[in-house]
Amino acid sequence: MARGRGLFFTILLIVLFAAFYAVTRLVNLTQIPIFTDEAIYIRWSQIGAQDANWRFISLVDGKQPLFTWVVMVLFRLIPADPLFVGRFASVIAGAASMAGIWVLSYEIFKRKEVAWTSALLYLISPFALVYDRMALYDSLVATFFIWNLYLAIRLARSPRLDIALIFGMTLGAGMLNKTSGFLSLYLIPTTLLLFDWNSPKRITRWIGFVLIAAIISQLLYSVLRLSPFFHMVAQKDTVFVYSFSEWIIHPTQHLEGNLRGLFDWLITYLTWPIFFAAIAPAMEPKFRKEFLVLYAWCLVPLVGLAAAGRVLYPRFVLFLAMPLLIAAAVTIVWLFEKITNRVWRAVLFIGLFAPSLIAVYYLLFNPLYAPIAQADRGQYISDWPAGWGIREVNALLLEQSQNQHITVFTEGTFGLLPYAIEMYLVDRPNITIVGIWPLPEKMPDSIVEKIREEPTYLVANQSLLPPDWFGQLVGSWQKGLRKDRFLRLYKLALPRL
């Protein structure tokens, strides 16, 4: 009977977690406007879904293709708003992450209380919530990082061929998604902390299985060599991190500043109570090694990124927050077991979870005021990369093209413009979209000729209409709360004689 009640309770928890996850990830999924990188990835996915010759299109910009492949499949399955489809790929990845963090927590600590608390922390984490709702690579990065850690620990505790084979596939998939996927391979030796050294002969088997997993991962990654643009990955990586030859000249020059910024982002998104719980000393000495593995999988890449990072964003450390959520769960379970008074338990619950729940509310219903990292606020809400007005511009252009052909020039040839327009309108027979960058001071003759032929529009994201251009402002849309950032739509007119 007790076993039956336990099974019922487990099923009930699974249903509740799944329902709450669906609510937090799907409600108002497209409320935050499209971000410039989302426009790029979604447009690539549309092109690849329509033409098999462009399945590796992301390599043109040095990006691994796995995320875009997932979105390509979804475009075939879901006839919906392209922005919804792109973001739904991250919703799926987040669900796999939540399941993975439960399994990983249970594997490490063998306690369901820790596993469910870890899953709860992921569920309400502002960090996870932001990126599970955006069409970016990073939610999928976290997914593979979690499952790679789980399989690495399983392999250390029980060296088996089947685990090695699966591990090799998840390692390779992570590498096919983003270069940071290689970190899981480099961090494997840390799991030897959990190795059973009472059977030292097993180390040979472990080494052999790790080599098998590594070889499988590299074979999978070698698929990218089928594209002539494979070399672009290494070039793109140097945009964000210094090459070794550059780093060795000033190995610690950026370390302190980058560490300060990275920890500020982690604390902002984890919230102070959860961060303190994550860094609290292990309450039980028998888990010291387990905590060391979790901290190693977070801090070693974090310090490396701080030392070599050239251009950093909060999303780059999303996956590194996952081990901290598990560490925090252990502390929280310990606290609730030690505190038996109901009133103090309620106070503890509010103190720990209220900041996260407040952030969840604002992210779902009022993102303009959501307590997110300032760097992300600029990119997604208040600065030029945020796509406020895109939906309205597309609607106006579609309306104008109902009974006539129009041409739309966009301020930009890559990124938010023109891709956020092309996503919705490129297949419309009455609309021609042309990117231009930068806007020249004098209106080009080609645009003058087009104005003579048909209604012609300009979508400007960063600039006002140049002085020597002529046109009527159709509409402008403010970027978040800033009063100096607007997306503008102009109907162009012939120059005055």
C-alpha positions as CSV (number, residue, x, y, z in Angstrom):
1,M,0.0,0.0,0.0
2,A,2.8,2.4,0.9
3,R,4.5,1.6,-2.4
4,G,1.3,2.4,-4.3
5,R,0.9,5.8,-2.5
6,G,4.6,6.6,-3.3
7,L,4.0,5.8,-7.0
8,F,0.8,7.9,-7.0
9,F,2.6,10.8,-5.3
10,T,5.5,10.6,-7.9
11,I,3.1,10.6,-10.8
12,L,1.2,13.6,-9.3
13,L,4.5,15.5,-8.9
14,I,5.5,14.8,-12.5
15,V,2.1,16.0,-13.8
16,L,2.3,19.2,-11.6
17,F,5.9,20.0,-12.7
18,A,5.0,19.4,-16.4
19,A,1.9,21.6,-16.1
20,F,3.8,24.4,-14.3
21,Y,6.6,24.1,-16.8
22,A,4.2,24.5,-19.7
23,V,2.6,27.5,-18.1
24,T,5.8,29.3,-17.3
25,R,7.4,28.6,-20.7
26,L,4.4,29.0,-23.1
27,V,2.3,31.8,-21.6
28,N,3.0,35.0,-23.6
29,L,5.9,33.2,-25.3
30,T,6.2,35.9,-28.1
31,Q,5.5,38.9,-25.8
32,I,9.2,39.9,-25.6
33,P,10.0,41.2,-29.1
34,I,12.3,39.3,-31.4
35,F,16.0,39.8,-30.7
36,T,18.5,40.2,-33.5
37,D,20.2,36.9,-33.0
38,E,16.8,35.1,-32.9
39,A,16.0,36.7,-36.3
40,I,19.2,35.3,-37.7
41,Y,18.7,31.8,-36.4
42,I,15.1,31.5,-37.3
43,R,15.7,32.9,-40.9
44,W,18.5,30.4,-41.3
45,S,16.2,27.6,-40.2
46,Q,13.5,28.7,-42.6
47,I,16.0,28.6,-45.5
48,G,17.4,25.2,-44.5
49,A,13.9,23.8,-44.1
50,Q,13.0,24.8,-47.6
51,D,16.3,23.9,-49.3
52,A,18.4,20.9,-48.2
53,N,21.5,22.4,-49.8
54,W,21.4,25.0,-47.0
55,R,21.2,22.7,-44.0
56,F,24.7,23.9,-42.9
57,I,23.8,27.6,-43.5
58,S,24.8,28.6,-39.9
59,L,28.4,27.7,-40.7
60,V,28.5,30.7,-43.1
61,D,28.6,32.8,-39.9
62,G,30.7,30.3,-38.0
63,K,27.8,28.9,-35.9
64,Q,27.4,25.2,-35.4
65,P,24.0,24.0,-36.8
66,L,22.3,21.7,-34.3
67,F,19.9,24.3,-32.9
68,T,18.9,25.4,-36.4
69,W,18.4,21.8,-37.4
70,V,15.9,21.4,-34.5
71,V,14.1,24.5,-35.6
72,M,14.1,23.3,-39.2
73,V,12.3,20.1,-38.1
74,L,9.8,22.1,-36.1
75,F,9.0,24.2,-39.1
76,R,8.0,21.1,-40.9
77,L,5.8,20.0,-38.0
78,I,4.3,23.2,-36.6
79,P,2.5,25.7,-39.0
80,A,2.7,28.7,-36.6
81,D,4.3,32.1,-36.1
82,P,8.1,31.7,-37.0
83,L,9.0,33.4,-33.7
84,F,6.9,30.9,-31.7
85,V,8.4,28.0,-33.6
86,G,11.9,29.1,-32.9
87,R,11.3,29.7,-29.3
88,F,9.4,26.5,-28.9
89,A,12.7,24.7,-29.7
90,S,14.2,26.2,-26.5
91,V,11.0,25.2,-24.6
92,I,11.7,21.6,-25.6
93,A,15.3,21.9,-24.6
94,G,14.4,23.4,-21.2
95,A,12.0,20.4,-20.5
96,A,14.9,18.1,-21.2
97,S,17.1,20.2,-18.9
98,M,14.6,20.0,-16.1
99,A,14.3,16.2,-16.4
100,G,18.1,16.0,-16.6
101,I,18.7,18.0,-13.5
102,W,16.3,15.7,-11.6
103,V,18.1,12.6,-12.8
104,L,21.6,14.2,-12.2
105,S,20.7,15.3,-8.7
106,Y,19.4,11.8,-7.8
107,E,22.4,10.1,-9.3
108,I,24.8,12.3,-7.2
109,F,23.0,12.3,-3.9
110,K,20.5,9.4,-4.1
111,R,17.8,11.5,-2.5
112,K,14.5,12.3,-4.2
113,E,14.0,15.3,-2.0
114,V,17.2,16.8,-3.5
115,A,16.1,15.8,-7.0
116,W,12.7,17.4,-6.8
117,T,14.1,20.5,-5.2
118,S,16.7,20.8,-8.0
119,A,13.9,20.5,-10.5
120,L,11.9,23.1,-8.7
121,L,14.8,25.5,-8.7
122,Y,15.2,25.1,-12.4
123,L,11.5,25.5,-12.9
124,I,11.4,28.9,-11.2
125,S,15.0,30.1,-12.1
126,P,14.9,33.4,-13.9
127,F,18.0,32.4,-15.8
128,A,16.4,29.3,-17.2
129,L,13.1,31.0,-17.8
130,V,14.6,33.7,-19.9
131,Y,16.5,31.4,-22.2
132,D,13.9,28.6,-22.3
133,R,11.7,31.3,-23.9
134,M,14.1,32.6,-26.6
135,A,15.2,31.2,-29.9
136,L,18.8,31.1,-28.9
137,Y,21.4,28.3,-28.7
138,D,21.9,28.5,-25.0
139,S,19.1,26.6,-23.5
140,L,20.2,23.6,-25.6
141,V,23.7,24.1,-24.5
142,A,22.5,23.8,-20.9
143,T,20.6,20.6,-21.8
144,F,23.7,18.8,-23.1
145,F,25.9,20.1,-20.3
146,I,23.5,18.6,-17.7
147,W,23.2,15.2,-19.4
148,N,26.9,15.1,-20.2
149,L,27.7,15.6,-16.5
150,Y,25.2,12.8,-15.6
151,L,26.7,10.4,-18.0
152,A,30.3,11.3,-17.0
153,I,29.4,10.5,-13.3
154,R,27.7,7.3,-14.3
155,L,30.7,6.2,-16.3
156,A,33.1,7.0,-13.4
157,R,30.9,5.1,-10.9
158,S,30.2,2.2,-13.2
159,P,32.4,2.0,-16.3
160,R,30.2,0.3,-19.0
161,L,30.2,0.3,-22.8
162,D,26.6,1.2,-23.1
163,I,27.1,4.3,-21.0
164,A,30.2,5.2,-23.0
165,L,28.3,4.9,-26.3
166,I,25.4,7.1,-25.2
167,F,27.9,9.6,-23.6
168,G,29.8,9.8,-26.9
169,M,26.6,10.7,-28.7
170,T,25.5,13.4,-26.2
171,L,29.1,14.9,-26.2
172,G,29.0,15.0,-30.0
173,A,25.6,16.6,-30.1
174,G,26.7,19.2,-27.6
175,M,29.7,20.1,-29.8
176,L,27.4,20.2,-32.9
177,N,25.4,22.8,-31.1
178,K,28.1,25.2,-29.8
179,T,31.8,25.2,-29.2
180,S,31.2,25.3,-25.4
181,G,30.1,21.7,-25.8
182,F,33.8,20.7,-25.9
183,L,34.0,21.7,-22.2
184,S,32.2,18.6,-21.1
185,L,34.9,16.5,-22.7
186,Y,37.7,18.5,-21.0
187,L,36.0,18.2,-17.6
188,I,35.6,14.4,-17.6
189,P,38.8,13.8,-15.4
190,T,37.1,15.7,-12.5
191,T,34.6,12.9,-12.2
192,L,37.4,10.6,-11.0
193,L,36.7,12.1,-7.6
194,L,33.7,9.8,-7.5
195,F,35.6,6.8,-8.8
196,D,35.8,3.6,-6.7
197,W,39.5,3.5,-6.0
198,N,39.0,0.2,-4.1
199,S,39.0,-1.4,-7.5
200,P,41.9,0.3,-9.2
201,K,41.9,-2.2,-12.1
202,R,38.7,-0.6,-13.3
203,I,40.7,2.6,-14.2
204,T,41.9,0.9,-17.4
205,R,38.3,0.2,-18.4
206,W,37.3,3.7,-17.5
207,I,40.1,5.2,-19.7
208,G,39.1,2.9,-22.6
209,F,35.4,3.9,-22.4
210,V,36.3,7.6,-22.1
211,L,38.4,7.2,-25.3
212,I,35.5,5.5,-27.0
213,A,33.1,8.3,-26.0
214,A,35.6,11.0,-27.2
215,I,36.1,9.2,-30.5
216,I,32.4,9.0,-31.1
217,S,31.9,12.7,-30.3
218,Q,34.7,13.7,-32.7
219,L,33.2,11.5,-35.4
220,L,29.8,13.2,-35.0
221,Y,31.5,16.6,-35.0
222,S,33.3,15.7,-38.2
223,V,30.0,15.9,-40.0
224,L,30.6,19.6,-40.2
225,R,33.6,19.0,-42.4
226,L,31.1,18.2,-45.2
227,S,30.6,22.0,-45.4
228,P,33.2,24.2,-47.2
229,F,32.5,26.8,-44.4
230,F,33.7,24.6,-41.5
231,H,36.7,26.8,-41.1
232,M,34.5,29.7,-40.2
233,V,33.8,28.1,-36.7
234,A,37.3,28.8,-35.5
235,Q,37.2,32.3,-36.9
236,K,33.9,33.1,-35.2
237,D,35.2,31.8,-31.9
238,T,37.9,34.4,-31.9
239,V,35.3,37.1,-31.9
240,F,34.3,36.1,-28.4
241,V,37.4,34.6,-26.9
242,Y,41.1,35.4,-27.4
243,S,43.2,32.9,-29.3
244,F,46.0,31.4,-27.3
245,S,48.6,33.5,-29.1
246,E,46.7,36.7,-28.1
247,W,45.8,35.5,-24.5
248,I,49.4,34.5,-23.6
249,I,50.5,38.1,-24.1
250,H,48.1,39.3,-21.3
251,P,46.9,36.2,-19.5
252,T,45.4,38.0,-16.5
253,Q,44.6,41.4,-17.9
254,H,40.9,40.8,-18.2
255,L,40.5,38.2,-15.5
256,E,39.3,40.3,-12.6
257,G,36.9,42.5,-14.6
258,N,35.4,39.6,-16.4
259,L,35.0,37.5,-13.2
260,R,33.2,40.5,-11.6
261,G,30.8,40.7,-14.5
262,L,30.2,37.0,-14.7
263,F,29.5,36.6,-11.0
264,D,27.2,39.6,-11.1
265,W,25.2,38.0,-13.9
266,L,25.1,34.6,-12.0
267,I,23.9,36.3,-8.8
268,T,21.3,38.5,-10.6
269,Y,19.7,35.5,-12.3
270,L,20.1,32.9,-9.5
271,T,19.0,35.6,-7.0
272,W,21.0,36.2,-3.8
273,P,19.2,33.6,-1.6
274,I,19.8,30.7,-4.1
275,F,23.3,31.9,-4.8
276,F,24.1,31.8,-1.0
277,A,22.5,28.4,-0.7
278,A,24.7,27.2,-3.7
279,I,28.0,28.3,-2.1
280,A,27.2,27.2,1.4
281,P,29.6,24.6,2.7
282,A,28.4,21.0,2.3
283,M,26.3,20.1,5.3
284,E,27.3,16.5,5.3
285,P,31.0,15.5,5.0
286,K,30.1,12.4,3.0
287,F,29.1,14.6,0.1
288,R,32.3,16.6,-0.1
289,K,33.5,14.9,-3.3
290,E,30.2,15.4,-4.9
291,F,30.2,19.1,-4.2
292,L,33.7,19.4,-5.6
293,V,32.6,17.9,-8.9
294,L,29.7,20.3,-9.1
295,Y,31.8,23.3,-8.3
296,A,34.5,22.1,-10.8
297,W,32.0,21.9,-13.6
298,C,30.9,25.4,-12.8
299,L,34.1,27.3,-11.8
300,V,36.8,25.8,-14.1
301,P,34.9,26.9,-17.3
302,L,33.9,30.2,-15.6
303,V,37.5,31.1,-14.7
304,G,38.6,30.0,-18.2
305,L,36.0,32.2,-19.8
306,A,36.9,35.1,-17.6
307,A,40.6,34.8,-18.5
308,A,40.1,34.4,-22.2
309,G,36.8,36.2,-22.9
310,R,36.9,39.0,-25.4
311,V,33.1,39.7,-25.7
312,L,30.8,38.2,-23.0
313,Y,27.1,38.0,-22.5
314,P,25.0,36.5,-19.6
315,R,23.7,33.7,-21.8
316,F,27.3,32.4,-22.1
317,V,27.2,31.2,-18.5
318,L,23.6,29.8,-18.3
319,F,24.9,26.3,-18.5
320,L,27.4,26.9,-15.7
321,A,24.6,27.8,-13.4
322,M,23.1,24.3,-13.6
323,P,25.5,22.7,-11.0
324,L,24.9,25.6,-8.7
325,L,21.2,24.9,-8.7
326,I,21.9,21.3,-7.6
327,A,24.3,22.5,-4.8
328,A,21.6,25.0,-3.6
329,A,19.0,22.2,-3.5
330,V,21.1,20.2,-1.1
331,T,21.4,23.2,1.2
332,I,17.7,23.9,1.0
333,V,16.7,20.3,1.8
334,W,19.1,20.4,4.8
335,L,17.6,23.6,6.1
336,F,14.0,22.4,5.8
337,E,15.0,19.2,7.6
338,K,16.6,21.1,10.5
339,I,13.8,23.6,10.8
340,T,10.6,21.9,12.0
341,N,8.6,24.9,13.1
342,R,5.9,25.7,10.5
343,V,6.2,29.5,10.9
344,W,9.9,29.5,10.4
345,R,9.6,27.1,7.5
346,A,7.2,29.5,5.8
347,V,9.6,32.4,6.4
348,L,12.4,30.3,5.0
349,F,10.3,29.4,1.9
350,I,9.4,33.1,1.3
351,G,13.0,34.2,1.8
352,L,14.4,31.6,-0.6
353,F,11.8,31.6,-3.4
354,A,10.1,35.0,-3.4
355,P,12.8,36.7,-5.5
356,S,12.6,34.0,-8.1
357,L,8.8,33.9,-8.2
358,I,8.6,37.7,-8.5
359,A,11.0,37.6,-11.4
360,V,8.9,34.8,-13.0
361,Y,5.8,37.0,-12.7
362,Y,7.4,40.0,-14.4
363,L,9.0,37.9,-17.2
364,L,5.7,36.4,-18.0
365,F,3.4,39.4,-17.7
366,N,5.5,42.6,-17.6
367,P,8.9,42.0,-19.1
368,L,9.7,45.8,-19.3
369,Y,10.3,45.8,-15.5
370,A,11.7,42.2,-15.1
371,P,14.7,42.0,-12.8
372,I,17.2,40.7,-15.3
373,A,20.8,41.4,-15.9
374,Q,21.4,44.9,-17.3
375,A,23.4,43.5,-20.3
376,D,20.4,41.4,-21.2
377,R,18.0,44.3,-20.6
378,G,19.8,46.3,-23.2
379,Q,19.9,43.5,-25.8
380,Y,16.4,42.1,-25.4
381,I,14.3,45.0,-24.1
382,S,15.7,48.5,-24.5
383,D,18.4,48.9,-27.1
384,W,18.7,48.5,-30.9
385,P,18.9,44.7,-31.0
386,A,15.4,44.5,-29.5
387,G,12.7,44.1,-32.1
388,W,10.0,46.4,-30.8
389,G,7.8,47.5,-33.7
390,I,8.7,44.6,-36.0
391,R,5.2,43.0,-35.6
392,E,3.5,46.4,-36.4
393,V,5.8,47.2,-39.3
394,N,5.1,43.8,-40.9
395,A,1.4,44.2,-40.5
396,L,1.5,47.7,-42.1
397,L,3.6,46.4,-45.0
398,L,1.4,43.4,-45.6
399,E,-1.6,45.7,-45.6
400,Q,0.0,48.0,-48.2
401,S,0.9,45.1,-50.4
402,Q,-2.6,43.7,-50.7
403,N,-3.4,45.4,-54.0
404,Q,-0.1,46.6,-55.2
405,H,3.6,45.7,-55.4
406,I,5.9,47.5,-52.9
407,T,9.6,47.6,-52.2
408,V,11.0,47.7,-48.7
409,F,14.5,48.8,-47.9
410,T,15.9,47.9,-44.5
411,E,18.7,49.6,-42.6
412,G,20.9,46.5,-42.4
413,T,21.8,43.4,-44.5
414,F,22.3,40.9,-41.6
415,G,20.5,40.6,-38.3
416,L,17.3,42.0,-37.1
417,L,16.9,43.8,-40.4
418,P,16.2,42.4,-42.9
419,Y,15.7,39.0,-41.4
420,A,12.8,39.9,-39.0
421,I,11.0,41.3,-42.1
422,E,12.0,38.4,-44.4
423,M,10.8,35.8,-41.8
424,Y,7.2,36.9,-42.4
425,L,7.1,38.7,-45.8
426,V,9.8,37.3,-48.1
427,D,7.5,34.8,-49.8
428,R,4.8,37.4,-50.5
429,P,4.7,38.0,-54.2
430,N,3.8,41.7,-53.9
431,I,6.8,42.6,-51.6
432,T,10.4,43.0,-52.5
433,I,12.8,43.3,-49.5
434,V,16.3,44.9,-50.0
435,G,18.9,45.3,-47.3
436,I,21.2,48.3,-47.3
437,W,24.1,49.2,-45.0
438,P,25.1,51.8,-44.1
439,L,22.5,54.3,-45.2
440,P,24.3,56.7,-47.5
441,E,24.0,60.4,-47.0
442,K,22.5,60.9,-50.5
443,M,19.6,58.7,-51.6
444,P,21.0,56.2,-54.2
445,D,19.7,56.5,-57.8
446,S,18.4,52.9,-57.6
447,I,16.1,53.9,-54.8
448,V,15.0,57.0,-56.7
449,E,14.0,54.9,-59.7
450,K,12.2,52.5,-57.4
451,I,10.1,55.3,-55.9
452,R,9.1,56.4,-59.4
453,E,7.8,52.9,-60.1
454,E,5.9,51.9,-56.9
455,P,5.4,52.6,-53.2
456,T,8.7,52.4,-51.5
457,Y,9.4,52.1,-47.8
458,L,12.4,52.2,-45.5
459,V,12.6,50.5,-42.1
460,A,15.3,52.2,-40.0
461,N,16.4,50.7,-36.7
462,Q,19.3,52.9,-35.6
463,S,19.1,56.0,-37.7
464,L,16.8,58.9,-38.6
465,L,16.1,59.5,-42.2
466,P,19.3,60.9,-43.7
467,P,19.1,64.7,-44.5
468,D,19.2,64.2,-48.2
469,W,16.5,61.6,-48.2
470,F,12.8,62.5,-48.4
471,G,9.9,60.7,-47.0
472,Q,7.0,60.6,-44.6
473,L,7.3,58.9,-41.2
474,V,4.6,56.2,-41.1
475,G,5.2,55.1,-37.5
476,S,7.8,54.8,-34.8
477,W,8.0,52.3,-32.0
478,Q,10.0,52.9,-28.8
479,K,12.5,50.4,-27.6
480,G,11.4,49.4,-24.1
481,L,11.6,52.2,-21.7
482,R,14.2,54.2,-23.5
483,K,13.1,57.4,-25.2
484,D,16.2,57.6,-27.5
485,R,15.8,54.2,-29.3
486,F,13.1,53.7,-31.9
487,L,12.3,51.5,-34.9
488,R,10.9,53.7,-37.7
489,L,9.0,53.1,-40.8
490,Y,9.2,55.7,-43.6
491,K,7.4,55.9,-46.9
492,L,10.0,57.3,-49.2
493,A,9.4,60.2,-51.7
494,L,11.3,61.7,-54.6
495,P,13.9,64.3,-53.8
496,R,12.8,67.9,-54.1
497,L,14.1,69.8,-57.1
